[in-house]
Amino acid sequence: MKGPRHPYDHWDPRRAAGPGDDDPRCDPHWHARRDAWWLRMHEERLNHHRRKLDKMRRWAEREARGAARGRGWRWHLRARNRWHQRWHRHHAMFRHSLGARLIAIFIVLACVSSGILWGAMNVAYGLLWAVPLLLLVTGVAYAGIRHMVGPLHQLAIGAEAFGRGDLSHRIIVHHDDEIGDLALRFNQMAEDIQAMLDGKRALLLAISHELRSPLTRARLHAELVDEGPSKEALLQELAQMRELISALLESERLGSGHRALQLDDCDLGALAREHEQAGVALHIGAGLPMLRLDRMRVQLLLRNLVSNALRHNDPAAGPVLLSVEREGEADEAGDGRSSGVKVTVRDHGPGVPPDCLSQLGQPFFRPDEARARSEGGVGLGLSLCRLVAEAHGSRLELRNAQPGFEVVVRFR
C-alpha cells in the first residue's frame, strides 16, 4: 500500500537556503526529523495491524472455546460486511426515494411541533409565540414537500405535449428519485416513438418517390392506347394515383411543420376569389390584412375544403359558403393585439356523425368506409388541410352546422 506523502518532500532548497548555504539537507537535524516521521508512520501501521490481528485472535479463541458455536471470526467478518452493505443500501434508498424523504419531513415536523407545544405549556403565555412558530414550521415543511413534488408539474406538461404530438419536448430531470426515473422513462418513450415515426415517414416517402417513375411510364403507354372508354378510364385511374402520390409526398413534407413553408405576403381575399365557381357562394370581408403565408399551401387548403364541401353538399338546401373575414384589431395602439383572418367553408349536406368528428383529419380516415373512392376520396384531403393549418400555427375547427358541415381556419 502506498504510504502518505512525506511532509518534507516539497522542500525547495533555493527558498530554504540561507546566505552562504548550498543545501539545507546537509543539516543533520533535517535527516533526524525525516527519519522520526517515517518511524511514527510505520508504528501507526503496525499498531493498526496488531489491533486487527488481536480481534481475529479473540474471535478464534471464542470459536475454540465454543462460546459462540457456529459463529467464528469468519461469520463475524461476513456479518460485519453484510451490515455495512445494508447500511449503504438503505442510505442510497433514502437519498433516491421520495417516500423516505417525505416520511422524514413528517417525522421532523411532528417532533418539532411536539417540542414547541411542550415548551408552550410550561411557560406563561406560551401560546403567543407557539402558534406563529408552528405556522412557520408548517410553512417550511410545506415548501420542502412542494419542492420535492414540483417535478410532477413538468411531467404533466410533458404528457400534454406528447398527447399533442410534440415528441421533441423533453422533461428536465431534477432529482434521482422515483419522479426522476419516471421522467427518464418519458423521455426514452418519446425518443422511441419519434424514431418509429421517422422510420415510417422515410419509408413512405421513399415508396412514393419510387412509384412516380413507373406511374409516369404507365401514363405514356396509356396515351398510345386507341381512343375509347377504356383509355379514358385508364387515364382517370392514373390521374387519381398521381394525385394520391402527390398528396402523400406533400403530407410528408408538411410533417416538418413551419420549416417546409415558403412565406410571403399573401391576400387571402384574392386567393378565395380564385375558387369562385358554380355552387359556391363567396363572401369577402372588407379591410383584410396582408399575412405572411405560403401561397401554394393555402391554395391547396382552400381547394381541398371547397371540393370536399361540393362533394357532400345538397344543392337544394343551399350553395357552399366560402367566407373570408377579418378577426381581431390592428396593433395600432401598441397593446399587443394583432389582427387575423378567419376562413370558413360550410356545406348543406348530411354532416358527419358526432363520434367521427375527433378522427376527421387523420390520414386515410373516411366516416363512411363503404363509400367508393370516386364518391369519397381516399381520406387525405382533410389531413393535408390539417397539416397546412398546423404548419401556419393554426388548426382546423370541424363541427356540424345543422344542417351541413363547417370548417374554420384562423390565420395570423
The 8 nearest C-alpha neighbors of each residue, nearest first, counted from 0:
[[1, 2, 3, 44, 41, 4, 40, 48],
 [0, 2, 3, 4, 5, 44, 40, 41],
 [3, 1, 0, 4, 40, 5, 41, 44],
 [4, 2, 5, 1, 40, 6, 0, 37],
 [3, 5, 6, 2, 8, 7, 1, 9],
 [4, 6, 8, 7, 3, 36, 37, 33],
 [5, 7, 8, 4, 9, 10, 33, 36],
 [8, 6, 10, 5, 9, 33, 4, 29],
 [9, 7, 5, 10, 6, 4, 11, 33],
 [10, 8, 7, 11, 6, 5, 4, 12],
 [9, 11, 7, 8, 12, 15, 14, 6],
 [12, 10, 13, 14, 15, 9, 16, 8],
 [11, 13, 15, 14, 16, 22, 10, 23],
 [12, 14, 16, 11, 15, 22, 17, 21],
 [15, 13, 12, 11, 16, 17, 10, 23],
 [16, 14, 12, 13, 17, 11, 23, 10],
 [17, 15, 13, 20, 12, 14, 23, 22],
 [16, 18, 20, 19, 15, 14, 23, 21],
 [19, 17, 20, 16, 21, 15, 13, 14],
 [18, 20, 17, 21, 16, 22, 23, 13],
 [21, 19, 17, 16, 18, 22, 23, 15],
 [20, 22, 19, 16, 23, 12, 17, 25],
 [21, 23, 24, 20, 25, 12, 16, 13],
 [24, 22, 25, 26, 16, 12, 20, 15],
 [25, 23, 26, 22, 29, 30, 27, 12],
 [24, 26, 23, 22, 27, 29, 30, 21],
 [25, 27, 24, 28, 29, 23, 30, 22],
 [28, 26, 30, 29, 25, 31, 24, 32],
 [29, 27, 31, 30, 26, 32, 24, 33],
 [28, 30, 32, 31, 27, 26, 24, 33],
 [31, 29, 33, 27, 32, 28, 34, 24],
 [30, 32, 28, 34, 33, 29, 35, 27],
 [33, 31, 35, 29, 30, 34, 28, 36],
 [32, 34, 30, 36, 31, 35, 29, 37],
 [33, 35, 37, 31, 36, 32, 30, 38],
 [36, 34, 38, 32, 33, 37, 31, 39],
 [35, 37, 33, 39, 34, 38, 32, 40],
 [36, 38, 40, 34, 39, 35, 41, 33],
 [39, 37, 35, 41, 36, 40, 42, 34],
 [40, 38, 42, 36, 37, 41, 43, 35],
 [39, 41, 37, 43, 38, 42, 36, 44],
 [42, 40, 44, 38, 43, 39, 45, 37],
 [41, 43, 45, 39, 44, 40, 46, 38],
 [44, 42, 46, 40, 41, 45, 47, 39],
 [45, 43, 47, 41, 46, 42, 48, 40],
 [44, 46, 42, 48, 47, 43, 49, 41],
 [45, 47, 49, 43, 44, 48, 42, 50],
 [46, 48, 44, 50, 45, 49, 43, 51],
 [47, 49, 51, 45, 50, 46, 52, 44],
 [50, 48, 46, 52, 51, 47, 53, 45],
 [51, 49, 53, 47, 48, 52, 46, 54],
 [50, 52, 48, 54, 49, 53, 55, 47],
 [51, 53, 49, 55, 54, 50, 56, 48],
 [54, 52, 56, 50, 51, 55, 49, 57],
 [55, 53, 51, 57, 56, 52, 50, 58],
 [54, 56, 58, 52, 57, 53, 72, 59],
 [57, 55, 53, 59, 54, 58, 52, 60],
 [56, 58, 60, 54, 59, 55, 53, 61],
 [59, 57, 72, 55, 61, 56, 60, 71],
 [60, 58, 56, 62, 57, 61, 72, 63],
 [61, 59, 63, 57, 62, 58, 64, 56],
 [62, 60, 58, 64, 66, 63, 59, 65],
 [61, 63, 71, 59, 65, 60, 64, 67],
 [64, 62, 60, 65, 61, 59, 66, 71],
 [65, 63, 61, 66, 62, 60, 67, 68],
 [64, 66, 68, 62, 67, 63, 61, 69],
 [67, 65, 61, 64, 68, 62, 63, 60],
 [66, 68, 70, 65, 62, 61, 69, 71],
 [69, 67, 65, 70, 66, 62, 71, 61],
 [68, 70, 71, 67, 62, 74, 65, 66],
 [71, 69, 74, 67, 68, 62, 75, 72],
 [70, 72, 62, 74, 73, 58, 69, 59],
 [71, 73, 58, 75, 74, 59, 55, 76],
 [72, 74, 76, 71, 75, 77, 70, 58],
 [75, 73, 77, 70, 71, 72, 76, 78],
 [76, 74, 78, 72, 73, 77, 79, 71],
 [75, 77, 73, 79, 74, 78, 72, 80],
 [76, 78, 80, 74, 79, 75, 81, 73],
 [79, 77, 75, 81, 76, 80, 74, 82],
 [78, 80, 82, 76, 77, 81, 75, 83],
 [81, 79, 77, 83, 82, 78, 84, 76],
 [82, 80, 78, 84, 79, 83, 85, 77],
 [81, 83, 85, 79, 80, 84, 86, 78],
 [84, 82, 86, 80, 85, 81, 87, 79],
 [85, 83, 81, 87, 86, 82, 88, 80],
 [84, 86, 88, 82, 83, 87, 81, 89],
 [85, 87, 83, 89, 88, 84, 90, 82],
 [88, 86, 90, 84, 85, 89, 91, 83],
 [89, 87, 85, 91, 90, 86, 84, 92],
 [90, 88, 92, 86, 91, 87, 93, 85],
 [89, 91, 87, 93, 88, 92, 86, 94],
 [92, 90, 94, 88, 93, 89, 95, 87],
 [93, 91, 89, 95, 90, 94, 96, 88],
 [92, 94, 90, 96, 91, 99, 95, 89],
 [93, 95, 91, 92, 96, 90, 100, 176],
 [96, 94, 176, 92, 93, 175, 91, 97],
 [97, 95, 176, 93, 99, 98, 92, 94],
 [96, 98, 100, 99, 176, 101, 177, 95],
 [97, 99, 101, 100, 96, 102, 93, 103],
 [100, 98, 102, 96, 101, 93, 97, 103],
 [101, 99, 103, 97, 102, 98, 104, 96],
 [100, 102, 104, 98, 103, 99, 97, 105],
 [103, 101, 105, 99, 100, 104, 106, 98],
 [102, 104, 100, 106, 101, 105, 107, 99],
 [103, 105, 101, 107, 102, 106, 108, 100],
 [104, 106, 108, 102, 103, 107, 109, 101],
 [107, 105, 103, 109, 108, 104, 102, 110],
 [106, 108, 110, 104, 109, 105, 111, 103],
 [109, 107, 105, 111, 106, 110, 112, 104],
 [108, 110, 106, 112, 107, 111, 113, 105],
 [111, 109, 113, 107, 112, 108, 106, 114],
 [110, 112, 114, 108, 113, 109, 107, 115],
 [113, 111, 115, 109, 114, 110, 108, 116],
 [112, 114, 110, 116, 111, 115, 109, 117],
 [115, 113, 111, 117, 112, 116, 118, 110],
 [114, 116, 112, 118, 113, 117, 119, 129],
 [117, 115, 119, 113, 118, 114, 112, 120],
 [118, 116, 114, 120, 119, 115, 113, 121],
 [117, 119, 115, 121, 116, 120, 114, 122],
 [118, 120, 125, 116, 122, 117, 121, 126],
 [121, 119, 117, 118, 122, 116, 125, 123],
 [120, 122, 118, 119, 117, 123, 125, 116],
 [123, 121, 125, 119, 120, 124, 118, 126],
 [122, 124, 125, 121, 119, 120, 126, 127],
 [125, 123, 126, 127, 122, 119, 128, 120],
 [126, 124, 119, 122, 123, 127, 128, 129],
 [125, 127, 129, 128, 124, 130, 119, 120],
 [128, 126, 125, 124, 129, 130, 131, 119],
 [127, 129, 126, 130, 131, 125, 132, 119],
 [128, 130, 126, 132, 131, 127, 125, 119],
 [129, 131, 133, 132, 128, 126, 134, 127],
 [132, 130, 134, 133, 128, 129, 135, 127],
 [131, 133, 135, 129, 134, 130, 136, 128],
 [134, 132, 130, 136, 135, 131, 129, 137],
 [133, 135, 131, 137, 132, 136, 138, 130],
 [136, 134, 132, 138, 133, 137, 131, 139],
 [135, 137, 139, 133, 138, 134, 132, 140],
 [138, 136, 134, 140, 135, 139, 133, 141],
 [137, 139, 141, 135, 136, 140, 134, 142],
 [138, 140, 142, 136, 141, 137, 135, 143],
 [141, 139, 137, 143, 138, 142, 144, 136],
 [140, 142, 138, 144, 143, 139, 145, 137],
 [143, 141, 145, 139, 140, 144, 146, 138],
 [144, 142, 140, 146, 141, 145, 139, 147],
 [145, 143, 147, 141, 146, 142, 140, 148],
 [144, 146, 142, 148, 147, 143, 149, 141],
 [145, 147, 149, 143, 144, 148, 142, 150],
 [146, 148, 144, 145, 149, 143, 150, 97],
 [147, 149, 145, 150, 146, 151, 144, 152],
 [148, 150, 146, 151, 147, 145, 152, 153],
 [151, 149, 153, 152, 148, 154, 178, 173],
 [152, 150, 154, 149, 153, 148, 155, 178],
 [153, 151, 155, 150, 154, 149, 156, 148],
 [154, 152, 156, 150, 151, 155, 157, 170],
 [153, 155, 151, 157, 152, 156, 158, 150],
 [154, 156, 152, 158, 153, 157, 159, 151],
 [157, 155, 153, 159, 154, 158, 160, 152],
 [158, 156, 154, 160, 159, 155, 153, 161],
 [157, 159, 161, 155, 160, 156, 154, 162],
 [158, 160, 162, 156, 157, 161, 155, 163],
 [161, 159, 157, 163, 165, 162, 158, 156],
 [162, 160, 164, 158, 165, 163, 159, 166],
 [161, 163, 159, 160, 164, 158, 165, 157],
 [164, 162, 160, 161, 165, 159, 166, 158],
 [163, 165, 161, 162, 166, 160, 167, 159],
 [166, 164, 161, 160, 167, 163, 168, 162],
 [165, 167, 168, 189, 161, 164, 193, 160],
 [166, 168, 165, 169, 189, 193, 190, 161],
 [169, 167, 166, 165, 157, 160, 170, 161],
 [170, 168, 186, 167, 171, 157, 166, 189],
 [169, 171, 182, 157, 172, 153, 186, 154],
 [170, 172, 173, 169, 182, 153, 150, 179],
 [171, 173, 179, 174, 182, 170, 183, 175],
 [172, 174, 171, 179, 150, 175, 178, 176],
 [175, 173, 179, 176, 172, 178, 95, 177],
 [174, 176, 179, 95, 180, 177, 173, 178],
 [177, 175, 95, 96, 179, 178, 174, 97],
 [176, 178, 180, 179, 181, 96, 97, 175],
 [179, 177, 181, 180, 176, 182, 150, 151],
 [180, 178, 182, 176, 175, 174, 172, 181],
 [179, 181, 177, 183, 178, 182, 176, 184],
 [180, 182, 178, 184, 179, 183, 185, 177],
 [183, 181, 185, 179, 184, 180, 170, 178],
 [184, 182, 180, 186, 185, 181, 187, 179],
 [183, 185, 187, 181, 182, 186, 188, 180],
 [186, 184, 182, 188, 183, 187, 181, 189],
 [187, 185, 189, 183, 188, 184, 169, 190],
 [186, 188, 184, 190, 189, 185, 183, 191],
 [187, 189, 185, 191, 186, 190, 184, 192],
 [190, 188, 186, 192, 187, 166, 191, 193],
 [191, 189, 193, 187, 188, 192, 194, 186],
 [192, 190, 194, 188, 193, 189, 187, 195],
 [191, 193, 195, 189, 194, 190, 188, 196],
 [194, 192, 190, 196, 191, 195, 189, 197],
 [193, 195, 197, 191, 192, 196, 190, 198],
 [196, 194, 192, 198, 193, 197, 199, 191],
 [197, 195, 199, 193, 198, 194, 200, 192],
 [198, 196, 200, 194, 199, 195, 201, 193],
 [197, 199, 195, 201, 196, 200, 202, 194],
 [200, 198, 196, 202, 197, 201, 203, 195],
 [199, 201, 197, 203, 198, 202, 196, 204],
 [202, 200, 204, 198, 199, 203, 197, 205],
 [203, 201, 199, 205, 204, 200, 198, 206],
 [204, 202, 200, 206, 205, 201, 207, 199],
 [203, 205, 201, 207, 202, 206, 200, 208],
 [206, 204, 202, 208, 207, 203, 201, 209],
 [205, 207, 209, 203, 208, 204, 202, 210],
 [208, 206, 204, 210, 205, 209, 244, 203],
 [209, 207, 205, 206, 210, 211, 204, 212],
 [208, 210, 206, 207, 211, 205, 212, 213],
 [211, 209, 207, 208, 212, 213, 214, 206],
 [210, 212, 214, 208, 209, 213, 215, 207],
 [211, 213, 215, 214, 210, 209, 216, 208],
 [214, 212, 216, 215, 211, 210, 217, 209],
 [213, 215, 217, 211, 212, 216, 210, 218],
 [216, 214, 218, 212, 213, 217, 211, 219],
 [215, 217, 213, 219, 218, 214, 220, 212],
 [218, 216, 214, 220, 219, 215, 213, 221],
 [217, 219, 221, 215, 220, 216, 214, 222],
 [220, 218, 216, 222, 221, 217, 215, 223],
 [219, 221, 217, 223, 222, 218, 216, 224],
 [222, 220, 218, 223, 224, 219, 217, 230],
 [223, 221, 219, 220, 224, 218, 230, 225],
 [222, 224, 221, 220, 225, 219, 226, 218],
 [225, 223, 221, 222, 230, 226, 220, 227],
 [226, 224, 227, 223, 230, 222, 229, 221],
 [227, 225, 230, 224, 228, 231, 229, 223],
 [226, 228, 229, 230, 225, 231, 224, 232],
 [227, 229, 231, 230, 232, 226, 233, 225],
 [230, 228, 232, 227, 231, 233, 226, 225],
 [229, 231, 233, 232, 227, 228, 226, 234],
 [230, 232, 234, 228, 233, 229, 235, 227],
 [233, 231, 235, 229, 230, 234, 228, 236],
 [232, 234, 230, 236, 235, 231, 229, 237],
 [235, 233, 237, 231, 236, 232, 238, 230],
 [234, 236, 238, 232, 233, 237, 231, 239],
 [235, 237, 239, 233, 238, 234, 232, 240],
 [236, 238, 240, 234, 239, 235, 241, 233],
 [237, 239, 241, 235, 236, 240, 234, 242],
 [240, 238, 242, 236, 241, 237, 243, 235],
 [239, 241, 243, 237, 238, 242, 244, 236],
 [242, 240, 238, 244, 239, 243, 245, 237],
 [241, 243, 245, 239, 240, 244, 246, 238],
 [242, 244, 240, 246, 241, 245, 239, 247],
 [243, 245, 247, 241, 246, 242, 207, 248],
 [246, 244, 242, 248, 247, 243, 249, 241],
 [245, 247, 249, 243, 244, 248, 242, 250],
 [248, 246, 244, 250, 245, 249, 243, 251],
 [249, 247, 245, 251, 250, 246, 244, 204],
 [248, 250, 252, 246, 251, 247, 245, 253],
 [249, 251, 253, 247, 252, 248, 383, 246],
 [252, 250, 254, 248, 253, 249, 247, 200],
 [253, 251, 249, 254, 250, 255, 248, 259],
 [254, 252, 250, 255, 256, 251, 259, 386],
 [253, 255, 251, 252, 256, 250, 386, 259],
 [256, 254, 253, 258, 252, 259, 257, 251],
 [257, 255, 390, 253, 254, 258, 259, 389],
 [256, 258, 390, 259, 260, 391, 255, 253],
 [257, 259, 256, 260, 255, 390, 253, 261],
 [260, 258, 257, 253, 256, 255, 252, 261],
 [261, 259, 257, 258, 293, 262, 390, 256],
 [262, 260, 293, 263, 259, 292, 294, 258],
 [263, 261, 293, 292, 291, 260, 264, 294],
 [262, 264, 291, 292, 265, 293, 261, 294],
 [265, 263, 291, 290, 289, 292, 266, 262],
 [264, 266, 290, 289, 292, 263, 291, 267],
 [267, 265, 289, 268, 269, 270, 290, 264],
 [268, 266, 270, 269, 271, 265, 323, 287],
 [267, 269, 271, 270, 266, 283, 272, 323],
 [270, 268, 272, 271, 267, 266, 273, 265],
 [271, 269, 267, 268, 273, 272, 266, 298],
 [270, 272, 268, 273, 269, 274, 267, 275],
 [273, 271, 269, 274, 275, 270, 268, 281],
 [272, 274, 271, 270, 275, 269, 276, 268],
 [275, 273, 272, 271, 276, 302, 270, 305],
 [274, 276, 272, 273, 279, 281, 277, 271],
 [277, 275, 279, 274, 278, 280, 273, 281],
 [276, 278, 279, 275, 280, 318, 319, 274],
 [277, 279, 318, 319, 276, 280, 314, 309],
 [280, 278, 319, 318, 277, 276, 320, 275],
 [281, 279, 320, 319, 318, 321, 278, 282],
 [280, 282, 321, 322, 320, 279, 283, 275],
 [281, 283, 322, 321, 323, 284, 280, 320],
 [284, 282, 323, 322, 268, 324, 281, 285],
 [285, 283, 324, 323, 325, 282, 287, 286],
 [284, 286, 287, 283, 325, 324, 268, 323],
 [285, 287, 288, 284, 325, 324, 283, 289],
 [286, 288, 325, 285, 284, 289, 340, 324],
 [289, 287, 290, 286, 339, 266, 338, 340],
 [288, 290, 266, 265, 264, 287, 291, 267],
 [289, 291, 265, 264, 292, 288, 411, 266],
 [292, 290, 264, 263, 262, 265, 289, 293],
 [293, 291, 262, 263, 294, 290, 265, 264],
 [292, 294, 262, 261, 296, 295, 260, 297],
 [293, 295, 297, 296, 292, 298, 265, 263],
 [296, 294, 298, 297, 293, 299, 261, 300],
 [295, 297, 299, 298, 293, 294, 300, 387],
 [298, 296, 300, 294, 299, 295, 293, 301],
 [299, 297, 295, 301, 296, 300, 302, 294],
 [298, 300, 296, 302, 297, 301, 303, 295],
 [301, 299, 384, 297, 303, 298, 302, 304],
 [302, 300, 304, 298, 303, 299, 305, 297],
 [301, 303, 299, 305, 300, 304, 298, 306],
 [304, 302, 306, 300, 301, 305, 380, 307],
 [303, 305, 307, 301, 302, 306, 308, 300],
 [304, 306, 308, 302, 307, 303, 301, 309],
 [307, 305, 309, 303, 308, 304, 302, 310],
 [306, 308, 310, 304, 305, 309, 303, 311],
 [307, 309, 305, 346, 310, 311, 306, 312],
 [310, 308, 306, 312, 307, 311, 305, 319],
 [309, 311, 307, 308, 312, 306, 374, 375],
 [312, 310, 348, 308, 309, 307, 313, 346],
 [311, 313, 348, 347, 309, 346, 308, 310],
 [312, 314, 348, 315, 347, 316, 311, 317],
 [315, 313, 317, 316, 318, 312, 278, 347],
 [314, 316, 313, 317, 318, 347, 312, 348],
 [317, 315, 314, 313, 347, 318, 348, 312],
 [316, 318, 314, 315, 347, 313, 319, 346],
 [319, 317, 278, 279, 314, 280, 320, 346],
 [318, 320, 279, 346, 345, 280, 278, 308],
 [319, 321, 280, 345, 344, 279, 281, 322],
 [322, 320, 344, 281, 343, 280, 282, 319],
 [321, 323, 282, 343, 342, 283, 281, 320],
 [324, 322, 342, 283, 341, 284, 282, 268],
 [325, 323, 284, 341, 340, 283, 322, 326],
 [324, 326, 340, 287, 339, 341, 284, 327],
 [325, 327, 339, 340, 338, 341, 324, 328],
 [328, 326, 338, 339, 337, 325, 329, 336],
 [329, 327, 338, 337, 330, 336, 326, 339],
 [328, 330, 338, 337, 331, 336, 327, 332],
 [331, 329, 337, 336, 333, 332, 335, 328],
 [330, 332, 333, 329, 334, 328, 336, 335],
 [333, 331, 334, 330, 335, 329, 336, 328],
 [332, 334, 330, 331, 335, 336, 329, 337],
 [333, 335, 332, 336, 330, 331, 337, 329],
 [334, 336, 333, 330, 337, 332, 331, 329],
 [337, 335, 330, 334, 328, 329, 338, 327],
 [338, 336, 330, 329, 328, 327, 335, 339],
 [337, 339, 327, 328, 329, 326, 411, 336],
 [338, 340, 411, 326, 410, 325, 327, 337],
 [339, 341, 325, 326, 410, 324, 409, 411],
 [340, 342, 409, 324, 323, 408, 326, 325],
 [343, 341, 323, 408, 407, 322, 409, 340],
 [342, 344, 407, 322, 406, 321, 341, 345],
 [345, 343, 321, 406, 320, 405, 322, 407],
 [346, 344, 405, 320, 404, 319, 406, 343],
 [345, 347, 319, 312, 403, 308, 404, 348],
 [348, 346, 403, 312, 313, 402, 316, 317],
 [347, 349, 312, 403, 313, 311, 350, 346],
 [348, 350, 403, 402, 351, 347, 311, 404],
 [351, 349, 403, 404, 348, 399, 352, 402],
 [350, 352, 353, 399, 355, 349, 356, 404],
 [351, 353, 355, 354, 350, 356, 366, 399],
 [354, 352, 355, 356, 351, 399, 357, 398],
 [353, 355, 352, 356, 357, 358, 351, 366],
 [356, 354, 353, 358, 352, 357, 366, 359],
 [357, 355, 359, 358, 353, 354, 351, 352],
 [356, 358, 355, 359, 354, 353, 360, 397],
 [359, 357, 355, 356, 361, 360, 364, 354],
 [358, 360, 356, 361, 357, 355, 364, 381],
 [361, 359, 382, 381, 385, 358, 362, 364],
 [360, 362, 382, 359, 364, 358, 363, 381],
 [363, 361, 379, 382, 364, 378, 360, 381],
 [364, 362, 378, 379, 377, 361, 365, 382],
 [363, 365, 378, 362, 361, 366, 359, 358],
 [364, 366, 367, 378, 368, 363, 377, 375],
 [367, 365, 368, 355, 364, 351, 352, 359],
 [368, 366, 365, 369, 370, 375, 364, 371],
 [367, 369, 370, 365, 366, 371, 364, 375],
 [368, 370, 367, 371, 366, 365, 372, 375],
 [371, 369, 368, 367, 375, 374, 372, 373],
 [370, 372, 374, 373, 375, 369, 376, 368],
 [373, 371, 376, 375, 374, 377, 370, 378],
 [372, 374, 371, 375, 376, 370, 377, 239],
 [375, 373, 372, 371, 376, 370, 310, 311],
 [374, 376, 372, 373, 370, 371, 377, 365],
 [375, 377, 372, 378, 373, 374, 371, 379],
 [378, 376, 363, 379, 372, 375, 365, 364],
 [377, 379, 363, 364, 365, 376, 380, 362],
 [380, 378, 382, 362, 363, 381, 377, 383],
 [381, 379, 383, 382, 303, 378, 384, 304],
 [382, 380, 360, 384, 383, 379, 385, 378],
 [381, 383, 360, 379, 385, 380, 384, 362],
 [382, 384, 386, 380, 385, 381, 250, 379],
 [385, 383, 381, 300, 387, 382, 386, 388],
 [384, 386, 382, 388, 383, 387, 395, 381],
 [385, 387, 383, 389, 384, 388, 390, 253],
 [386, 388, 384, 390, 385, 389, 383, 296],
 [389, 387, 393, 394, 385, 391, 386, 390],
 [390, 388, 392, 393, 386, 391, 394, 387],
 [389, 391, 256, 257, 387, 388, 392, 386],
 [392, 390, 388, 389, 393, 387, 257, 292],
 [391, 393, 389, 390, 388, 394, 410, 257],
 [394, 392, 388, 389, 391, 409, 410, 408],
 [395, 393, 388, 389, 408, 385, 396, 392],
 [394, 396, 408, 385, 407, 397, 388, 406],
 [395, 397, 407, 406, 394, 408, 398, 405],
 [398, 396, 406, 405, 395, 407, 356, 399],
 [399, 397, 405, 404, 400, 396, 406, 356],
 [398, 400, 404, 350, 401, 405, 403, 351],
 [399, 401, 404, 403, 402, 405, 398, 350],
 [402, 400, 403, 399, 404, 350, 347, 349],
 [401, 403, 400, 347, 348, 349, 350, 404],
 [402, 404, 347, 348, 350, 400, 346, 401],
 [403, 405, 399, 350, 400, 346, 345, 398],
 [404, 406, 345, 398, 344, 400, 399, 397],
 [407, 405, 397, 344, 396, 343, 345, 395],
 [406, 408, 343, 396, 342, 395, 344, 405],
 [409, 407, 342, 395, 341, 394, 396, 410],
 [410, 408, 341, 340, 393, 342, 407, 411],
 [409, 411, 340, 339, 393, 341, 408, 391],
 [410, 339, 340, 290, 338, 409, 337, 291]]
